[in-house]
């Protein structure tokens, strides 16, 4: 993006779009941290509709049997590897547990996106020189 402001993103489940190949749809897969520990489960994907690219994973973590879960975004930049049932990230479980909490009212605010990128230590995708990650998100939706 050449613009300095983040675009509005939407959940894939709300957008009417689909992932190009079912094999590339990571929703429902477990997220595993740098130590091989279970972080949570991918509930949805946050999509930049104008560029048709996934920008964040919406991950449910913590709690027990779905009760007391916390949801937060993890930038796709954190993904290091994807298998048939897992998505591996370059962050520790504790880091995700302390991430900015997903709030649907804030999820459309570019300042919120910037705070998530900053928390994880990545440059935002709308900044100069940003390069979209390769596999597993090498293609488009």
C-alpha positions as CSV (number, residue, x, y, z in Angstrom):
1,X,0.0,0.0,0.0
2,X,1.2,3.4,-0.7
3,X,-1.2,5.1,1.7
4,X,0.0,5.7,5.3
5,X,-3.3,4.7,6.8
6,X,-4.5,1.1,7.3
7,X,-7.5,0.0,5.3
8,X,-10.6,-1.4,6.9
9,X,-10.3,-5.1,7.4
10,X,-13.1,-7.7,7.8
11,X,-13.4,-11.2,9.1
12,X,-13.3,-13.7,6.3
13,X,-16.5,-15.3,7.7
14,X,-18.3,-11.9,7.3
15,X,-16.8,-10.9,3.9
16,X,-18.5,-13.3,1.5
17,X,-15.0,-14.2,0.2
18,X,-13.4,-17.7,0.4
19,X,-9.9,-19.0,0.5
20,X,-8.7,-20.0,-2.9
21,X,-7.9,-23.6,-1.9
22,X,-9.5,-25.5,1.1
23,X,-5.9,-26.7,1.9
24,X,-4.9,-23.0,2.6
25,X,-7.8,-22.3,4.9
26,X,-6.3,-22.5,8.4
27,X,-9.4,-21.8,10.3
28,X,-10.0,-24.4,13.0
29,X,-6.3,-25.3,13.2
30,X,-4.3,-25.3,16.4
31,X,-1.7,-22.6,16.9
32,X,1.7,-23.7,18.2
33,X,4.3,-21.5,19.7
34,X,8.1,-21.4,19.4
35,X,8.5,-24.0,22.2
36,X,5.9,-26.4,20.6
37,X,3.2,-25.5,23.2
38,X,-0.4,-25.2,22.3
39,X,-1.5,-21.5,22.1
40,X,-5.1,-21.8,20.9
41,X,-7.2,-22.3,17.9
42,X,-7.7,-20.1,14.8
43,X,-11.3,-18.9,14.8
44,X,-11.2,-16.6,11.8
45,X,-9.0,-14.7,9.4
46,X,-9.0,-10.9,9.1
47,X,-8.8,-9.9,5.5
48,X,-7.8,-6.8,3.6
49,X,-10.6,-6.9,1.0
50,X,-9.1,-4.3,-1.3
51,X,-5.9,-6.3,-1.7
52,X,-7.5,-9.7,-1.0
53,X,-4.9,-10.7,1.6
54,X,-5.1,-12.2,5.0
55,X,-3.6,-9.8,7.5
56,X,-4.4,-11.4,10.9
57,X,-5.4,-14.7,12.5
58,X,-8.1,-14.3,15.1
59,X,-7.1,-16.8,17.7
60,X,-9.1,-18.1,20.7
61,X,-6.8,-19.0,23.6
62,X,-7.0,-19.8,27.3
63,X,-10.1,-21.0,29.1
64,X,-11.4,-24.5,29.3
65,X,-13.7,-26.2,26.9
66,X,-14.5,-22.9,25.3
67,X,-15.4,-21.1,28.6
68,X,-13.3,-18.1,29.6
69,X,-11.5,-18.0,26.2
70,X,-9.8,-14.8,25.2
71,X,-9.5,-13.8,21.6
72,X,-6.7,-11.8,20.0
73,X,-5.2,-11.1,16.6
74,X,-1.8,-12.5,15.6
75,X,-0.3,-10.9,12.4
76,X,0.3,-13.4,9.6
77,X,3.9,-12.2,9.7
78,X,4.3,-14.4,12.9
79,X,3.5,-17.6,11.0
80,X,6.5,-19.8,10.4
81,X,5.1,-23.1,9.2
82,X,1.7,-24.6,8.5
83,X,0.8,-28.3,8.6
84,X,-2.5,-30.1,8.0
85,X,-3.7,-29.4,11.5
86,X,-1.3,-26.8,13.0
87,X,-0.1,-23.3,12.4
88,X,3.3,-22.5,14.0
89,X,4.2,-19.0,15.1
90,X,7.4,-17.3,16.1
91,X,5.9,-16.0,19.4
92,X,5.7,-17.6,22.9
93,X,2.3,-18.6,24.3
94,X,2.7,-16.1,27.1
95,X,3.2,-13.3,24.6
96,X,-0.1,-14.2,22.9
97,X,-1.8,-14.5,26.3
98,X,-0.8,-10.9,27.0
99,X,-1.6,-9.5,23.6
100,X,-4.2,-6.8,23.1
101,X,-7.6,-8.5,23.5
102,X,-9.9,-8.7,20.5
103,X,-12.7,-6.2,20.8
104,X,-15.2,-6.1,17.9
105,X,-15.7,-2.4,18.5
106,X,-12.0,-1.6,18.1
107,X,-11.4,-4.2,15.3
108,X,-12.2,-1.6,12.6
109,X,-9.8,1.0,14.0
110,X,-6.4,1.3,12.3
111,X,-4.9,2.5,15.6
112,X,-5.9,-0.9,17.1
113,X,-4.2,-2.7,14.2
114,X,-1.1,-0.6,14.7
115,X,-1.0,-1.5,18.4
116,X,-1.2,-5.2,17.6
117,X,1.7,-5.0,15.1
118,X,3.7,-3.0,17.6
119,X,3.0,-5.4,20.4
120,X,4.4,-8.3,18.3
121,X,7.3,-6.3,17.0
122,X,6.3,-6.1,13.3
123,X,6.0,-3.2,11.0
124,X,2.4,-2.7,9.8
125,X,1.5,-3.8,6.4
126,X,0.5,-0.3,5.3
127,X,3.9,1.1,6.0
128,X,6.6,1.8,3.5
129,X,8.7,-1.2,2.4
130,X,6.3,-3.8,3.8
131,X,6.7,-7.2,2.1
132,X,3.8,-9.7,2.4
133,X,4.9,-13.0,4.0
134,X,5.5,-16.0,1.7
135,X,4.0,-19.4,2.4
136,X,1.6,-20.2,3.8
137,X,-0.1,-17.1,2.6
138,X,1.8,-16.7,-0.7
139,X,-1.4,-16.9,-2.8
140,X,-4.5,-14.8,-2.5
141,X,-7.8,-15.9,-1.1
